[in-house]
């Protein structure tokens, strides 16, 4: 691989991937809104609006006690929390990505030091591997896991791994090749997200918001 390939995957292909991503996410939002919300003619006994807004943020902490989490779903909860936080920060706020976003969208983002960036990278890699392995070892998750989940986990893992290898383990011409692979897998991941369950960050807020609105109307306290 040469510089021409790297320029392609971090230039035209990345922009194309972002267009697909935003149109795909916009379509998912439009589809949910188009379904509408069933009319409920009962007089609200609580505050539907406040409940709809707060439930997406509070629901994860209402479902299980700390003991339940640690005894039954430690990997799922701790790994999931770690992955979502580290991956989000990794995408936007490490030096290499901050500079790239400046080139692509013209917005200059702050960035962490190299040490914190490395911690985020390894944290994201180890947590996604733990979550992926948990899908094989948990009888329930194994039944709920299909090809889409494995493809998504593979793309996330290989994207993070090639990024770590490119920035820390290689140099010279090998660095250019590995960086090109990293960008290629990142582009594929961006394109894949709107058409997979990885887009749950959109669906989650709609579904839990609707649930919160329902309990707000009924006046139920969780």
PyMOL commands that set and color helices and strands:
alter all, ss='L'
color gray80, all
select helices_A, chain A and resi 3-9+12-35+48-62+66-72+74-93+95-105+114-137+139-144+147-169+172-193+197-218
alter helices_A, ss='H'
color red, helices_A
deselect
rebuild
show_as cartoon
